[in-house]
Amino acid sequence: MDLDIKDLIKFFIDEDNIILRSYNTGCQFCGSENNKIYYKDKFVCESCIEKLRA
Ligand SMILES: [Zn+2]
């Protein structure tokens, strides 16, 4: 899972100019609606933020 998360981080950071077709108001990574944080035009839930910081 570590590799996947690092790939997601890179994607997440580099993705500024890309509009995701699957974009919605859920967490960008897991789709959770809980404890979302808005970051660079995306929503990320707290649990994914914790993973990104790990
Ligand atoms: Zn999430």
mmCIF file of the protein (N, C-alpha, C, O) and its ligand, coordinates in Angstrom:
data_MODEL
# 
_entry.id   MODEL 
# 
loop_
_entity.id 
_entity.type 
_entity.pdbx_number_of_molecules 
1 polymer     1 
2 non-polymer 1 
# 
_entity_poly.entity_id                      1 
_entity_poly.type                           'polypeptide(L)' 
_entity_poly.nstd_linkage                   no 
_entity_poly.nstd_monomer                   no 
_entity_poly.pdbx_seq_one_letter_code       MDLDIKDLIKFFIDEDNIILRSYNTGCQFCGSENNKIYYKDKFVCESCIEKLRA 
_entity_poly.pdbx_seq_one_letter_code_can   MDLDIKDLIKFFIDEDNIILRSYNTGCQFCGSENNKIYYKDKFVCESCIEKLRA 
_entity_poly.pdbx_strand_id                 A 
# 
loop_
_entity_poly_seq.entity_id 
_entity_poly_seq.num 
_entity_poly_seq.mon_id 
_entity_poly_seq.hetero 
1 1  MET n 
1 2  ASP n 
1 3  LEU n 
1 4  ASP n 
1 5  ILE n 
1 6  LYS n 
1 7  ASP n 
1 8  LEU n 
1 9  ILE n 
1 10 LYS n 
1 11 PHE n 
1 12 PHE n 
1 13 ILE n 
1 14 ASP n 
1 15 GLU n 
1 16 ASP n 
1 17 ASN n 
1 18 ILE n 
1 19 ILE n 
1 20 LEU n 
1 21 ARG n 
1 22 SER n 
1 23 TYR n 
1 24 ASN n 
1 25 THR n 
1 26 GLY n 
1 27 CYS n 
1 28 GLN n 
1 29 PHE n 
1 30 CYS n 
1 31 GLY n 
1 32 SER n 
1 33 GLU n 
1 34 ASN n 
1 35 ASN n 
1 36 LYS n 
1 37 ILE n 
1 38 TYR n 
1 39 TYR n 
1 40 LYS n 
1 41 ASP n 
1 42 LYS n 
1 43 PHE n 
1 44 VAL n 
1 45 CYS n 
1 46 GLU n 
1 47 SER n 
1 48 CYS n 
1 49 ILE n 
1 50 GLU n 
1 51 LYS n 
1 52 LEU n 
1 53 ARG n 
1 54 ALA n 
# 
loop_
_struct_asym.id 
_struct_asym.entity_id 
A 1 
B 2 
# 
loop_
_chem_comp.id 
_chem_comp.type 
_chem_comp.mon_nstd_flag 
ALA 'L-peptide linking' y 
ARG 'L-peptide linking' y 
ASN 'L-peptide linking' y 
ASP 'L-peptide linking' y 
CYS 'L-peptide linking' y 
GLN 'L-peptide linking' y 
GLU 'L-peptide linking' y 
GLY 'peptide linking'   y 
ILE 'L-peptide linking' y 
LEU 'L-peptide linking' y 
LYS 'L-peptide linking' y 
MET 'L-peptide linking' y 
PHE 'L-peptide linking' y 
SER 'L-peptide linking' y 
THR 'L-peptide linking' y 
TYR 'L-peptide linking' y 
VAL 'L-peptide linking' y 
ZN  non-polymer         . 
# 
_pdbx_entity_nonpoly.entity_id   2 
_pdbx_entity_nonpoly.name        ? 
_pdbx_entity_nonpoly.comp_id     ZN 
# 
_pdbx_nonpoly_scheme.asym_id         B 
_pdbx_nonpoly_scheme.entity_id       2 
_pdbx_nonpoly_scheme.mon_id          ZN 
_pdbx_nonpoly_scheme.ndb_seq_num     1 
_pdbx_nonpoly_scheme.pdb_seq_num     101 
_pdbx_nonpoly_scheme.auth_seq_num    101 
_pdbx_nonpoly_scheme.pdb_mon_id      ZN 
_pdbx_nonpoly_scheme.auth_mon_id     ZN 
_pdbx_nonpoly_scheme.pdb_strand_id   A 
_pdbx_nonpoly_scheme.pdb_ins_code    . 
# 
loop_
_atom_site.group_PDB 
_atom_site.id 
_atom_site.type_symbol 
_atom_site.label_atom_id 
_atom_site.label_alt_id 
_atom_site.label_comp_id 
_atom_site.label_asym_id 
_atom_site.label_entity_id 
_atom_site.label_seq_id 
_atom_site.pdbx_PDB_ins_code 
_atom_site.Cartn_x 
_atom_site.Cartn_y 
_atom_site.Cartn_z 
_atom_site.occupancy 
_atom_site.B_iso_or_equiv 
_atom_site.pdbx_formal_charge 
_atom_site.auth_seq_id 
_atom_site.auth_comp_id 
_atom_site.auth_asym_id 
_atom_site.auth_atom_id 
_atom_site.pdbx_PDB_model_num 
ATOM   1   N  N  . MET A 1 1  ? 0.817   -1.209 0.000   1.00 0.00 ? 1   MET A N  1 
ATOM   2   C  CA . MET A 1 1  ? 0.000   0.000  0.000   1.00 0.00 ? 1   MET A CA 1 
ATOM   3   C  C  . MET A 1 1  ? 0.854   1.263  0.000   1.00 0.00 ? 1   MET A C  1 
ATOM   4   O  O  . MET A 1 1  ? 0.426   2.306  -0.495  1.00 0.00 ? 1   MET A O  1 
ATOM   5   N  N  . ASP A 1 2  ? 2.058   1.172  0.553   1.00 0.00 ? 2   ASP A N  1 
ATOM   6   C  CA . ASP A 1 2  ? 2.921   2.354  0.609   1.00 0.00 ? 2   ASP A CA 1 
ATOM   7   C  C  . ASP A 1 2  ? 3.210   2.915  -0.783  1.00 0.00 ? 2   ASP A C  1 
ATOM   8   O  O  . ASP A 1 2  ? 3.199   4.127  -0.995  1.00 0.00 ? 2   ASP A O  1 
ATOM   9   N  N  . LEU A 1 3  ? 3.464   2.020  -1.709  1.00 0.00 ? 3   LEU A N  1 
ATOM   10  C  CA . LEU A 1 3  ? 3.763   2.446  -3.071  1.00 0.00 ? 3   LEU A CA 1 
ATOM   11  C  C  . LEU A 1 3  ? 2.554   3.164  -3.679  1.00 0.00 ? 3   LEU A C  1 
ATOM   12  O  O  . LEU A 1 3  ? 2.694   4.207  -4.318  1.00 0.00 ? 3   LEU A O  1 
ATOM   13  N  N  . ASP A 1 4  ? 1.393   2.600  -3.473  1.00 0.00 ? 4   ASP A N  1 
ATOM   14  C  CA . ASP A 1 4  ? 0.191   3.220  -4.005  1.00 0.00 ? 4   ASP A CA 1 
ATOM   15  C  C  . ASP A 1 4  ? -0.005  4.627  -3.446  1.00 0.00 ? 4   ASP A C  1 
ATOM   16  O  O  . ASP A 1 4  ? -0.343  5.557  -4.177  1.00 0.00 ? 4   ASP A O  1 
ATOM   17  N  N  . ILE A 1 5  ? 0.210   4.764  -2.166  1.00 0.00 ? 5   ILE A N  1 
ATOM   18  C  CA . ILE A 1 5  ? 0.010   6.065  -1.543  1.00 0.00 ? 5   ILE A CA 1 
ATOM   19  C  C  . ILE A 1 5  ? 1.013   7.081  -2.084  1.00 0.00 ? 5   ILE A C  1 
ATOM   20  O  O  . ILE A 1 5  ? 0.652   8.231  -2.333  1.00 0.00 ? 5   ILE A O  1 
ATOM   21  N  N  . LYS A 1 6  ? 2.236   6.680  -2.264  1.00 0.00 ? 6   LYS A N  1 
ATOM   22  C  CA . LYS A 1 6  ? 3.225   7.618  -2.814  1.00 0.00 ? 6   LYS A CA 1 
ATOM   23  C  C  . LYS A 1 6  ? 2.860   8.019  -4.238  1.00 0.00 ? 6   LYS A C  1 
ATOM   24  O  O  . LYS A 1 6  ? 3.021   9.177  -4.624  1.00 0.00 ? 6   LYS A O  1 
ATOM   25  N  N  . ASP A 1 7  ? 2.377   7.074  -5.003  1.00 0.00 ? 7   ASP A N  1 
ATOM   26  C  CA . ASP A 1 7  ? 1.918   7.404  -6.351  1.00 0.00 ? 7   ASP A CA 1 
ATOM   27  C  C  . ASP A 1 7  ? 0.762   8.395  -6.298  1.00 0.00 ? 7   ASP A C  1 
ATOM   28  O  O  . ASP A 1 7  ? 0.683   9.328  -7.097  1.00 0.00 ? 7   ASP A O  1 
ATOM   29  N  N  . LEU A 1 8  ? -0.124  8.173  -5.346  1.00 0.00 ? 8   LEU A N  1 
ATOM   30  C  CA . LEU A 1 8  ? -1.257  9.077  -5.209  1.00 0.00 ? 8   LEU A CA 1 
ATOM   31  C  C  . LEU A 1 8  ? -0.808  10.465 -4.802  1.00 0.00 ? 8   LEU A C  1 
ATOM   32  O  O  . LEU A 1 8  ? -1.355  11.461 -5.275  1.00 0.00 ? 8   LEU A O  1 
ATOM   33  N  N  . ILE A 1 9  ? 0.174   10.538 -3.936  1.00 0.00 ? 9   ILE A N  1 
ATOM   34  C  CA . ILE A 1 9  ? 0.695   11.842 -3.522  1.00 0.00 ? 9   ILE A CA 1 
ATOM   35  C  C  . ILE A 1 9  ? 1.243   12.582 -4.736  1.00 0.00 ? 9   ILE A C  1 
ATOM   36  O  O  . ILE A 1 9  ? 0.949   13.760 -4.936  1.00 0.00 ? 9   ILE A O  1 
ATOM   37  N  N  . LYS A 1 10 ? 2.022   11.906 -5.526  1.00 0.00 ? 10  LYS A N  1 
ATOM   38  C  CA . LYS A 1 10 ? 2.622   12.529 -6.692  1.00 0.00 ? 10  LYS A CA 1 
ATOM   39  C  C  . LYS A 1 10 ? 1.529   13.004 -7.654  1.00 0.00 ? 10  LYS A C  1 
ATOM   40  O  O  . LYS A 1 10 ? 1.568   14.118 -8.176  1.00 0.00 ? 10  LYS A O  1 
ATOM   41  N  N  . PHE A 1 11 ? 0.571   12.131 -7.863  1.00 0.00 ? 11  PHE A N  1 
ATOM   42  C  CA . PHE A 1 11 ? -0.540  12.481 -8.729  1.00 0.00 ? 11  PHE A CA 1 
ATOM   43  C  C  . PHE A 1 11 ? -1.294  13.678 -8.168  1.00 0.00 ? 11  PHE A C  1 
ATOM   44  O  O  . PHE A 1 11 ? -1.634  14.618 -8.886  1.00 0.00 ? 11  PHE A O  1 
ATOM   45  N  N  . PHE A 1 12 ? -1.543  13.617 -6.881  1.00 0.00 ? 12  PHE A N  1 
ATOM   46  C  CA . PHE A 1 12 ? -2.318  14.644 -6.219  1.00 0.00 ? 12  PHE A CA 1 
ATOM   47  C  C  . PHE A 1 12 ? -1.638  16.002 -6.353  1.00 0.00 ? 12  PHE A C  1 
ATOM   48  O  O  . PHE A 1 12 ? -2.305  17.012 -6.578  1.00 0.00 ? 12  PHE A O  1 
ATOM   49  N  N  . ILE A 1 13 ? -0.342  16.030 -6.219  1.00 0.00 ? 13  ILE A N  1 
ATOM   50  C  CA . ILE A 1 13 ? 0.411   17.275 -6.282  1.00 0.00 ? 13  ILE A CA 1 
ATOM   51  C  C  . ILE A 1 13 ? 0.531   17.780 -7.715  1.00 0.00 ? 13  ILE A C  1 
ATOM   52  O  O  . ILE A 1 13 ? 0.479   18.985 -7.964  1.00 0.00 ? 13  ILE A O  1 
ATOM   53  N  N  . ASP A 1 14 ? 0.691   16.856 -8.650  1.00 0.00 ? 14  ASP A N  1 
ATOM   54  C  CA . ASP A 1 14 ? 0.929   17.251 -10.032 1.00 0.00 ? 14  ASP A CA 1 
ATOM   55  C  C  . ASP A 1 14 ? -0.348  17.497 -10.823 1.00 0.00 ? 14  ASP A C  1 
ATOM   56  O  O  . ASP A 1 14 ? -0.314  17.926 -11.976 1.00 0.00 ? 14  ASP A O  1 
ATOM   57  N  N  . GLU A 1 15 ? -1.444  17.223 -10.190 1.00 0.00 ? 15  GLU A N  1 
ATOM   58  C  CA . GLU A 1 15 ? -2.700  17.121 -10.909 1.00 0.00 ? 15  GLU A CA 1 
ATOM   59  C  C  . GLU A 1 15 ? -3.417  18.454 -11.089 1.00 0.00 ? 15  GLU A C  1 
ATOM   60  O  O  . GLU A 1 15 ? -4.521  18.488 -11.631 1.00 0.00 ? 15  GLU A O  1 
ATOM   61  N  N  . ASP A 1 16 ? -2.808  19.553 -10.644 1.00 0.00 ? 16  ASP A N  1 
ATOM   62  C  CA . ASP A 1 16 ? -3.472  20.846 -10.630 1.00 0.00 ? 16  ASP A CA 1 
ATOM   63  C  C  . ASP A 1 16 ? -4.223  21.190 -11.910 1.00 0.00 ? 16  ASP A C  1 
ATOM   64  O  O  . ASP A 1 16 ? -5.311  21.762 -11.852 1.00 0.00 ? 16  ASP A O  1 
ATOM   65  N  N  . ASN A 1 17 ? -3.665  20.855 -13.043 1.00 0.00 ? 17  ASN A N  1 
ATOM   66  C  CA . ASN A 1 17 ? -4.260  21.275 -14.303 1.00 0.00 ? 17  ASN A CA 1 
ATOM   67  C  C  . ASN A 1 17 ? -5.172  20.232 -14.927 1.00 0.00 ? 17  ASN A C  1 
ATOM   68  O  O  . ASN A 1 17 ? -5.673  20.420 -16.035 1.00 0.00 ? 17  ASN A O  1 
ATOM   69  N  N  . ILE A 1 18 ? -5.382  19.157 -14.229 1.00 0.00 ? 18  ILE A N  1 
ATOM   70  C  CA . ILE A 1 18 ? -6.203  18.079 -14.760 1.00 0.00 ? 18  ILE A CA 1 
ATOM   71  C  C  . ILE A 1 18 ? -7.545  18.058 -14.039 1.00 0.00 ? 18  ILE A C  1 
ATOM   72  O  O  . ILE A 1 18 ? -7.603  18.111 -12.811 1.00 0.00 ? 18  ILE A O  1 
ATOM   73  N  N  . ILE A 1 19 ? -8.597  17.982 -14.798 1.00 0.00 ? 19  ILE A N  1 
ATOM   74  C  CA . ILE A 1 19 ? -9.924  17.822 -14.200 1.00 0.00 ? 19  ILE A CA 1 
ATOM   75  C  C  . ILE A 1 19 ? -10.296 16.348 -14.243 1.00 0.00 ? 19  ILE A C  1 
ATOM   76  O  O  . ILE A 1 19 ? -10.400 15.738 -15.307 1.00 0.00 ? 19  ILE A O  1 
ATOM   77  N  N  . LEU A 1 20 ? -10.491 15.798 -13.050 1.00 0.00 ? 20  LEU A N  1 
ATOM   78  C  CA . LEU A 1 20 ? -10.836 14.386 -13.000 1.00 0.00 ? 20  LEU A CA 1 
ATOM   79  C  C  . LEU A 1 20 ? -12.301 14.182 -13.362 1.00 0.00 ? 20  LEU A C  1 
ATOM   80  O  O  . LEU A 1 20 ? -13.183 14.875 -12.856 1.00 0.00 ? 20  LEU A O  1 
ATOM   81  N  N  . ARG A 1 21 ? -12.541 13.239 -14.228 1.00 0.00 ? 21  ARG A N  1 
ATOM   82  C  CA . ARG A 1 21 ? -13.913 12.926 -14.609 1.00 0.00 ? 21  ARG A CA 1 
ATOM   83  C  C  . ARG A 1 21 ? -14.683 12.379 -13.413 1.00 0.00 ? 21  ARG A C  1 
ATOM   84  O  O  . ARG A 1 21 ? -15.897 12.545 -13.296 1.00 0.00 ? 21  ARG A O  1 
ATOM   85  N  N  . SER A 1 22 ? -13.950 11.736 -12.547 1.00 0.00 ? 22  SER A N  1 
ATOM   86  C  CA . SER A 1 22 ? -14.602 11.109 -11.402 1.00 0.00 ? 22  SER A CA 1 
ATOM   87  C  C  . SER A 1 22 ? -14.712 12.054 -10.220 1.00 0.00 ? 22  SER A C  1 
ATOM   88  O  O  . SER A 1 22 ? -15.116 11.650 -9.129  1.00 0.00 ? 22  SER A O  1 
ATOM   89  N  N  . TYR A 1 23 ? -14.360 13.286 -10.431 1.00 0.00 ? 23  TYR A N  1 
ATOM   90  C  CA . TYR A 1 23 ? -14.411 14.241 -9.331  1.00 0.00 ? 23  TYR A CA 1 
ATOM   91  C  C  . TYR A 1 23 ? -15.808 14.339 -8.732  1.00 0.00 ? 23  TYR A C  1 
ATOM   92  O  O  . TYR A 1 23 ? -16.816 14.432 -9.433  1.00 0.00 ? 23  TYR A O  1 
ATOM   93  N  N  . ASN A 1 24 ? -15.819 14.314 -7.421  1.00 0.00 ? 24  ASN A N  1 
ATOM   94  C  CA . ASN A 1 24 ? -17.077 14.576 -6.728  1.00 0.00 ? 24  ASN A CA 1 
ATOM   95  C  C  . ASN A 1 24 ? -16.727 15.199 -5.383  1.00 0.00 ? 24  ASN A C  1 
ATOM   96  O  O  . ASN A 1 24 ? -15.574 15.551 -5.136  1.00 0.00 ? 24  ASN A O  1 
ATOM   97  N  N  . THR A 1 25 ? -17.704 15.331 -4.537  1.00 0.00 ? 25  THR A N  1 
ATOM   98  C  CA . THR A 1 25 ? -17.449 16.003 -3.274  1.00 0.00 ? 25  THR A CA 1 
ATOM   99  C  C  . THR A 1 25 ? -16.908 15.068 -2.199  1.00 0.00 ? 25  THR A C  1 
ATOM   100 O  O  . THR A 1 25 ? -16.669 15.494 -1.069  1.00 0.00 ? 25  THR A O  1 
ATOM   101 N  N  . GLY A 1 26 ? -16.715 13.811 -2.539  1.00 0.00 ? 26  GLY A N  1 
ATOM   102 C  CA . GLY A 1 26 ? -16.124 12.879 -1.589  1.00 0.00 ? 26  GLY A CA 1 
ATOM   103 C  C  . GLY A 1 26 ? -14.615 13.005 -1.578  1.00 0.00 ? 26  GLY A C  1 
ATOM   104 O  O  . GLY A 1 26 ? -14.023 13.737 -2.371  1.00 0.00 ? 26  GLY A O  1 
ATOM   105 N  N  . CYS A 1 27 ? -14.011 12.272 -0.660  1.00 0.00 ? 27  CYS A N  1 
ATOM   106 C  CA . CYS A 1 27 ? -12.551 12.235 -0.601  1.00 0.00 ? 27  CYS A CA 1 
ATOM   107 C  C  . CYS A 1 27 ? -11.978 11.838 -1.950  1.00 0.00 ? 27  CYS A C  1 
ATOM   108 O  O  . CYS A 1 27 ? -12.461 10.907 -2.595  1.00 0.00 ? 27  CYS A O  1 
ATOM   109 N  N  . GLN A 1 28 ? -10.957 12.543 -2.362  1.00 0.00 ? 28  GLN A N  1 
ATOM   110 C  CA . GLN A 1 28 ? -10.360 12.278 -3.662  1.00 0.00 ? 28  GLN A CA 1 
ATOM   111 C  C  . GLN A 1 28 ? -9.813  10.861 -3.775  1.00 0.00 ? 28  GLN A C  1 
ATOM   112 O  O  . GLN A 1 28 ? -9.777  10.286 -4.862  1.00 0.00 ? 28  GLN A O  1 
ATOM   113 N  N  . PHE A 1 29 ? -9.394  10.311 -2.662  1.00 0.00 ? 29  PHE A N  1 
ATOM   114 C  CA . PHE A 1 29 ? -8.718  9.016  -2.699  1.00 0.00 ? 29  PHE A CA 1 
ATOM   115 C  C  . PHE A 1 29 ? -9.628  7.854  -2.356  1.00 0.00 ? 29  PHE A C  1 
ATOM   116 O  O  . PHE A 1 29 ? -9.594  6.821  -3.026  1.00 0.00 ? 29  PHE A O  1 
ATOM   117 N  N  . CYS A 1 30 ? -10.437 8.006  -1.329  1.00 0.00 ? 30  CYS A N  1 
ATOM   118 C  CA . CYS A 1 30 ? -11.238 6.870  -0.885  1.00 0.00 ? 30  CYS A CA 1 
ATOM   119 C  C  . CYS A 1 30 ? -12.728 7.108  -1.057  1.00 0.00 ? 30  CYS A C  1 
ATOM   120 O  O  . CYS A 1 30 ? -13.523 6.185  -0.876  1.00 0.00 ? 30  CYS A O  1 
ATOM   121 N  N  . GLY A 1 31 ? -13.124 8.333  -1.403  1.00 0.00 ? 31  GLY A N  1 
ATOM   122 C  CA . GLY A 1 31 ? -14.529 8.612  -1.633  1.00 0.00 ? 31  GLY A CA 1 
ATOM   123 C  C  . GLY A 1 31 ? -15.330 8.887  -0.374  1.00 0.00 ? 31  GLY A C  1 
ATOM   124 O  O  . GLY A 1 31 ? -16.538 9.116  -0.434  1.00 0.00 ? 31  GLY A O  1 
ATOM   125 N  N  . SER A 1 32 ? -14.655 8.863  0.761   1.00 0.00 ? 32  SER A N  1 
ATOM   126 C  CA . SER A 1 32 ? -15.352 9.087  2.021   1.00 0.00 ? 32  SER A CA 1 
ATOM   127 C  C  . SER A 1 32 ? -15.946 10.489 2.081   1.00 0.00 ? 32  SER A C  1 
ATOM   128 O  O  . SER A 1 32 ? -15.361 11.451 1.584   1.00 0.00 ? 32  SER A O  1 
ATOM   129 N  N  . GLU A 1 33 ? -17.088 10.582 2.681   1.00 0.00 ? 33  GLU A N  1 
ATOM   130 C  CA . GLU A 1 33 ? -17.720 11.883 2.904   1.00 0.00 ? 33  GLU A CA 1 
ATOM   131 C  C  . GLU A 1 33 ? -17.409 12.423 4.295   1.00 0.00 ? 33  GLU A C  1 
ATOM   132 O  O  . GLU A 1 33 ? -17.865 13.508 4.655   1.00 0.00 ? 33  GLU A O  1 
ATOM   133 N  N  . ASN A 1 34 ? -16.643 11.682 5.071   1.00 0.00 ? 34  ASN A N  1 
ATOM   134 C  CA . ASN A 1 34 ? -16.412 12.038 6.473   1.00 0.00 ? 34  ASN A CA 1 
ATOM   135 C  C  . ASN A 1 34 ? -15.135 12.854 6.661   1.00 0.00 ? 34  ASN A C  1 
ATOM   136 O  O  . ASN A 1 34 ? -14.093 12.531 6.091   1.00 0.00 ? 34  ASN A O  1 
ATOM   137 N  N  . ASN A 1 35 ? -15.225 13.906 7.460   1.00 0.00 ? 35  ASN A N  1 
ATOM   138 C  CA . ASN A 1 35 ? -14.044 14.669 7.871   1.00 0.00 ? 35  ASN A CA 1 
ATOM   139 C  C  . ASN A 1 35 ? -13.211 15.124 6.682   1.00 0.00 ? 35  ASN A C  1 
ATOM   140 O  O  . ASN A 1 35 ? -11.986 15.002 6.687   1.00 0.00 ? 35  ASN A O  1 
ATOM   141 N  N  . LYS A 1 36 ? -13.873 15.641 5.683   1.00 0.00 ? 36  LYS A N  1 
ATOM   142 C  CA . LYS A 1 36 ? -13.145 16.060 4.497   1.00 0.00 ? 36  LYS A CA 1 
ATOM   143 C  C  . LYS A 1 36 ? -12.423 17.391 4.727   1.00 0.00 ? 36  LYS A C  1 
ATOM   144 O  O  . LYS A 1 36 ? -12.873 18.251 5.483   1.00 0.00 ? 36  LYS A O  1 
ATOM   145 N  N  . ILE A 1 37 ? -11.304 17.517 4.053   1.00 0.00 ? 37  ILE A N  1 
ATOM   146 C  CA . ILE A 1 37 ? -10.554 18.767 4.040   1.00 0.00 ? 37  ILE A CA 1 
ATOM   147 C  C  . ILE A 1 37 ? -10.407 19.193 2.588   1.00 0.00 ? 37  ILE A C  1 
ATOM   148 O  O  . ILE A 1 37 ? -10.078 18.380 1.724   1.00 0.00 ? 37  ILE A O  1 
ATOM   149 N  N  . TYR A 1 38 ? -10.648 20.453 2.327   1.00 0.00 ? 38  TYR A N  1 
ATOM   150 C  CA . TYR A 1 38 ? -10.518 20.955 0.974   1.00 0.00 ? 38  TYR A CA 1 
ATOM   151 C  C  . TYR A 1 38 ? -9.077  21.367 0.724   1.00 0.00 ? 38  TYR A C  1 
ATOM   152 O  O  . TYR A 1 38 ? -8.514  22.164 1.473   1.00 0.00 ? 38  TYR A O  1 
ATOM   153 N  N  . TYR A 1 39 ? -8.483  20.825 -0.325  1.00 0.00 ? 39  TYR A N  1 
ATOM   154 C  CA . TYR A 1 39 ? -7.079  21.081 -0.594  1.00 0.00 ? 39  TYR A CA 1 
ATOM   155 C  C  . TYR A 1 39 ? -6.835  21.087 -2.092  1.00 0.00 ? 39  TYR A C  1 
ATOM   156 O  O  . TYR A 1 39 ? -7.068  20.081 -2.761  1.00 0.00 ? 39  TYR A O  1 
ATOM   157 N  N  . LYS A 1 40 ? -6.378  22.183 -2.614  1.00 0.00 ? 40  LYS A N  1 
ATOM   158 C  CA . LYS A 1 40 ? -6.070  22.299 -4.038  1.00 0.00 ? 40  LYS A CA 1 
ATOM   159 C  C  . LYS A 1 40 ? -7.218  21.798 -4.912  1.00 0.00 ? 40  LYS A C  1 
ATOM   160 O  O  . LYS A 1 40 ? -7.029  20.942 -5.776  1.00 0.00 ? 40  LYS A O  1 
ATOM   161 N  N  . ASP A 1 41 ? -8.396  22.340 -4.676  1.00 0.00 ? 41  ASP A N  1 
ATOM   162 C  CA . ASP A 1 41 ? -9.571  22.005 -5.469  1.00 0.00 ? 41  ASP A CA 1 
ATOM   163 C  C  . ASP A 1 41 ? -10.037 20.569 -5.304  1.00 0.00 ? 41  ASP A C  1 
ATOM   164 O  O  . ASP A 1 41 ? -10.839 20.080 -6.100  1.00 0.00 ? 41  ASP A O  1 
ATOM   165 N  N  . LYS A 1 42 ? -9.543  19.895 -4.280  1.00 0.00 ? 42  LYS A N  1 
ATOM   166 C  CA . LYS A 1 42 ? -9.962  18.531 -4.038  1.00 0.00 ? 42  LYS A CA 1 
ATOM   167 C  C  . LYS A 1 42 ? -10.345 18.376 -2.577  1.00 0.00 ? 42  LYS A C  1 
ATOM   168 O  O  . LYS A 1 42 ? -9.909  19.131 -1.708  1.00 0.00 ? 42  LYS A O  1 
ATOM   169 N  N  . PHE A 1 43 ? -11.160 17.391 -2.341  1.00 0.00 ? 43  PHE A N  1 
ATOM   170 C  CA . PHE A 1 43 ? -11.465 17.029 -0.973  1.00 0.00 ? 43  PHE A CA 1 
ATOM   171 C  C  . PHE A 1 43 ? -10.697 15.775 -0.599  1.00 0.00 ? 43  PHE A C  1 
ATOM   172 O  O  . PHE A 1 43 ? -10.645 14.807 -1.358  1.00 0.00 ? 43  PHE A O  1 
ATOM   173 N  N  . VAL A 1 44 ? -10.106 15.812 0.576   1.00 0.00 ? 44  VAL A N  1 
ATOM   174 C  CA . VAL A 1 44 ? -9.398  14.645 1.091   1.00 0.00 ? 44  VAL A CA 1 
ATOM   175 C  C  . VAL A 1 44 ? -9.839  14.451 2.530   1.00 0.00 ? 44  VAL A C  1 
ATOM   176 O  O  . VAL A 1 44 ? -9.924  15.408 3.300   1.00 0.00 ? 44  VAL A O  1 
ATOM   177 N  N  . CYS A 1 45 ? -10.117 13.214 2.884   1.00 0.00 ? 45  CYS A N  1 
ATOM   178 C  CA . CYS A 1 45 ? -10.570 12.966 4.251   1.00 0.00 ? 45  CYS A CA 1 
ATOM   179 C  C  . CYS A 1 45 ? -9.378  12.918 5.204   1.00 0.00 ? 45  CYS A C  1 
ATOM   180 O  O  . CYS A 1 45 ? -8.231  12.762 4.785   1.00 0.00 ? 45  CYS A O  1 
ATOM   181 N  N  . GLU A 1 46 ? -9.673  13.054 6.469   1.00 0.00 ? 46  GLU A N  1 
ATOM   182 C  CA . GLU A 1 46 ? -8.594  13.116 7.451   1.00 0.00 ? 46  GLU A CA 1 
ATOM   183 C  C  . GLU A 1 46 ? -7.757  11.840 7.464   1.00 0.00 ? 46  GLU A C  1 
ATOM   184 O  O  . GLU A 1 46 ? -6.541  11.894 7.647   1.00 0.00 ? 46  GLU A O  1 
ATOM   185 N  N  . SER A 1 47 ? -8.401  10.701 7.272   1.00 0.00 ? 47  SER A N  1 
ATOM   186 C  CA . SER A 1 47 ? -7.628  9.460  7.324   1.00 0.00 ? 47  SER A CA 1 
ATOM   187 C  C  . SER A 1 47 ? -6.648  9.391  6.150   1.00 0.00 ? 47  SER A C  1 
ATOM   188 O  O  . SER A 1 47 ? -5.537  8.885  6.307   1.00 0.00 ? 47  SER A O  1 
ATOM   189 N  N  . CYS A 1 48 ? -7.042  9.891  4.984   1.00 0.00 ? 48  CYS A N  1 
ATOM   190 C  CA . CYS A 1 48 ? -6.119  9.919  3.859   1.00 0.00 ? 48  CYS A CA 1 
ATOM   191 C  C  . CYS A 1 48 ? -5.037  10.965 4.064   1.00 0.00 ? 48  CYS A C  1 
ATOM   192 O  O  . CYS A 1 48 ? -3.893  10.747 3.665   1.00 0.00 ? 48  CYS A O  1 
ATOM   193 N  N  . ILE A 1 49 ? -5.364  12.081 4.671   1.00 0.00 ? 49  ILE A N  1 
ATOM   194 C  CA . ILE A 1 49 ? -4.352  13.081 5.006   1.00 0.00 ? 49  ILE A CA 1 
ATOM   195 C  C  . ILE A 1 49 ? -3.284  12.458 5.904   1.00 0.00 ? 49  ILE A C  1 
ATOM   196 O  O  . ILE A 1 49 ? -2.086  12.666 5.713   1.00 0.00 ? 49  ILE A O  1 
ATOM   197 N  N  . GLU A 1 50 ? -3.745  11.701 6.872   1.00 0.00 ? 50  GLU A N  1 
ATOM   198 C  CA . GLU A 1 50 ? -2.792  11.035 7.770   1.00 0.00 ? 50  GLU A CA 1 
ATOM   199 C  C  . GLU A 1 50 ? -1.880  10.095 6.976   1.00 0.00 ? 50  GLU A C  1 
ATOM   200 O  O  . GLU A 1 50 ? -0.682  10.012 7.245   1.00 0.00 ? 50  GLU A O  1 
ATOM   201 N  N  . LYS A 1 51 ? -2.445  9.397  6.011   1.00 0.00 ? 51  LYS A N  1 
ATOM   202 C  CA . LYS A 1 51 ? -1.644  8.503  5.198   1.00 0.00 ? 51  LYS A CA 1 
ATOM   203 C  C  . LYS A 1 51 ? -0.652  9.293  4.348   1.00 0.00 ? 51  LYS A C  1 
ATOM   204 O  O  . LYS A 1 51 ? 0.497   8.884  4.181   1.00 0.00 ? 51  LYS A O  1 
ATOM   205 N  N  . LEU A 1 52 ? -1.097  10.413 3.821   1.00 0.00 ? 52  LEU A N  1 
ATOM   206 C  CA . LEU A 1 52 ? -0.213  11.227 2.998   1.00 0.00 ? 52  LEU A CA 1 
ATOM   207 C  C  . LEU A 1 52 ? 0.961   11.765 3.797   1.00 0.00 ? 52  LEU A C  1 
ATOM   208 O  O  . LEU A 1 52 ? 2.067   11.918 3.280   1.00 0.00 ? 52  LEU A O  1 
ATOM   209 N  N  . ARG A 1 53 ? 0.703   12.046 5.056   1.00 0.00 ? 53  ARG A N  1 
ATOM   210 C  CA . ARG A 1 53 ? 1.751   12.604 5.916   1.00 0.00 ? 53  ARG A CA 1 
ATOM   211 C  C  . ARG A 1 53 ? 2.696   11.535 6.428   1.00 0.00 ? 53  ARG A C  1 
ATOM   212 O  O  . ARG A 1 53 ? 3.812   11.843 6.848   1.00 0.00 ? 53  ARG A O  1 
ATOM   213 N  N  . ALA A 1 54 ? 2.264   10.286 6.398   1.00 0.00 ? 54  ALA A N  1 
ATOM   214 C  CA . ALA A 1 54 ? 3.071   9.207  6.975   1.00 0.00 ? 54  ALA A CA 1 
ATOM   215 C  C  . ALA A 1 54 ? 4.366   9.009  6.190   1.00 0.00 ? 54  ALA A C  1 
ATOM   216 O  O  . ALA A 1 54 ? 5.170   8.142  6.532   1.00 0.00 ? 54  ALA A O  1 
HETATM 217 ZN ZN . ZN  B 2 .  ? -10.020 9.412  2.098   1.00 0.00 2 101 ZN  A ZN 1 
# 
